């Protein structure tokens, strides 16, 4: 039985076997469309990741969308002020599901050097964050690394952070009953 015919060998080379779920995750991973949401100096680095030197298009994320209804990834690049937080939350809520968030830079992740009343100390107080990209400002390679990490999470089937939080809340509600 260890012998195979030339037809079987050729079939093994040209047939791909997978599940529909894995194929769907691969398609999601390969077509992340970020929403344009640059707030400070990190936005310049976010914009430069699409130029020919870094070529984010290789990973399927070159289409920055101006409408949140056409985007499934929000890259929060820069500091978030108290006045901008409700706008950011509204844009995030308008995005179709599943949706992911990348916090880009020290200001978006933790408030950075702006420890005052006007700046939110971390965008995770406003929207659930899936990937944090450190730096002040992080270079385009760091953002690309963050996008690649997010793609790995999607391919592995890790749900977006907001869905994880919903499941935890439901579990806590069942325990308290």
TORFITI-95107 format. One record per residue (C-alpha): residue in three letters; x, y, z. Coordinates in steps of 0.02 Angstrom, whole numbers, padded with zeros to 5 digits, always signed. Layout:
% TORFITI-95107
ALAXYZ ...
***
This chain:
% TORFITI-95107
UNK+00000+00000+00000 UNK+00152+00115+00016 UNK+00165+00127-00173 UNK+00067+00264-00257 UNK+00025+00285-00439 UNK+00081+00438-00539 UNK-00100+00497-00541 UNK-00109+00493-00350 UNK+00056+00588-00336 UNK-00006+00721-00456 UNK-00171+00736-00362 UNK-00080+00761-00196 UNK+00018+00906-00272 UNK-00134+00996-00342 UNK-00272+00967-00215 UNK-00289+01077-00061 UNK-00391+01012+00085 UNK-00454+01128+00219 UNK-00613+01174+00313 UNK-00731+01315+00267 UNK-00695+01396+00435 UNK-00506+01399+00403 UNK-00534+01467+00228 UNK-00645+01605+00298 UNK-00515+01653+00429 UNK-00382+01656+00293 UNK-00491+01772+00189 UNK-00521+01888+00339 UNK-00336+01891+00380 UNK-00290+01933+00201 UNK-00412+02077+00179 UNK-00406+02190+00332 UNK-00466+02364+00285 UNK-00413+02494+00413 UNK-00518+02646+00455 UNK-00424+02810+00439 UNK-00411+02876+00616 UNK-00249+02972+00643 UNK-00246+03092+00790 UNK-00065+03151+00809 UNK+00114+03120+00754 UNK+00086+02931+00748 UNK-00032+02962+00601 UNK+00116+03013+00492 UNK+00197+02845+00526 UNK+00032+02758+00493 UNK+00018+02846+00324 UNK+00196+02804+00276 UNK+00165+02618+00299 UNK+00067+02619+00135 UNK+00206+02693+00029 UNK+00314+02589-00087 UNK+00456+02566+00039 UNK+00349+02471+00165 UNK+00206+02417+00049 UNK+00069+02364+00166 UNK-00025+02303+00012 UNK+00077+02142+00022 UNK-00027+02095+00172 UNK-00198+02148+00105 UNK-00217+02305+00211 UNK-00181+02444+00089 UNK-00359+02506+00073 UNK-00381+02639+00209 UNK-00565+02675+00215 UNK-00642+02844+00256 UNK-00808+02766+00302 UNK-00816+02657+00458 UNK-00949+02550+00375 UNK-00818+02489+00251 UNK-00680+02454+00378 UNK-00649+02308+00494 UNK-00490+02372+00578 UNK-00469+02533+00675 UNK-00291+02594+00700 UNK-00295+02726+00837 UNK-00137+02824+00802 UNK-00100+02958+00932 UNK-00171+03034+01089 UNK-00357+03029+01122 UNK-00431+03182+01206 UNK-00588+03183+01313 UNK-00681+03271+01173 UNK-00625+03145+01042 UNK-00669+02989+01144 UNK-00857+02991+01105 UNK-00820+03016+00919 UNK-00698+02870+00921 UNK-00826+02760+01009 UNK-00961+02808+00882 UNK-00847+02766+00735 UNK-00801+02599+00816 UNK-00986+02558+00843 UNK-01023+02595+00660 UNK-00895+02469+00599 UNK-00965+02301+00541 UNK-00928+02144+00641 UNK-00803+02067+00664 UNK-00697+02219+00702 UNK-00524+02239+00774 UNK-00427+02383+00854 UNK-00241+02421+00853 UNK-00177+02550+00978 UNK-00027+02633+00896 UNK+00098+02729+01001 UNK+00126+02769+01183 UNK-00005+02906+01185 UNK-00144+02794+01120 UNK-00092+02649+01231 UNK-00062+02739+01396 UNK-00078+02927+01373 UNK+00109+02946+01343 UNK+00187+03101+01416 UNK+00017+03187+01425 UNK-00035+03145+01603 UNK-00171+03277+01620 UNK-00359+03296+01626 UNK-00381+03320+01438 UNK-00302+03159+01375 UNK-00374+02984+01399 UNK-00244+02873+01482 UNK-00261+02731+01359 UNK-00384+02705+01218 UNK-00436+02541+01298 UNK-00545+02647+01413 UNK-00649+02691+01259 UNK-00641+02538+01143 UNK-00573+02361+01171 UNK-00397+02346+01099 UNK-00333+02188+01016 UNK-00150+02235+00980 UNK-00039+02368+01058 UNK+00104+02442+00955 UNK+00231+02528+01070 UNK+00341+02676+01028 UNK+00341+02864+01020 UNK+00305+02869+00877 UNK+00318+02688+00823 UNK+00403+02666+00655 UNK+00310+02591+00507 UNK+00395+02423+00535 UNK+00320+02415+00710 UNK+00145+02448+00641 UNK+00170+02314+00509 UNK+00225+02194+00646 UNK+00067+02236+00743 UNK-00040+02204+00589 UNK+00049+02038+00560 UNK+00017+01988+00741 UNK-00166+02031+00719 UNK-00171+01926+00561 UNK-00095+01780+00657 UNK-00230+01799+00790 UNK-00366+01798+00657 UNK-00292+01645+00572 UNK-00284+01552+00739 UNK-00467+01592+00770 UNK-00440+01709+00918 UNK-00600+01814+00929 UNK-00590+02005+00936 UNK-00569+02078+01110 UNK-00746+02146+01121 UNK-00817+01971+01092 UNK-00703+01901+01228 UNK-00765+02035+01348 UNK-00947+01996+01304 UNK-00920+01811+01343 UNK-00838+01855+01510 UNK-00985+01969+01555 UNK-01110+01833+01511 UNK-01014+01707+01617 UNK-01012+01826+01765 UNK-01199+01858+01745 UNK-01234+01670+01747 UNK-01126+01647+01903 UNK-01214+01786+01997 UNK-01387+01710+01965 
***
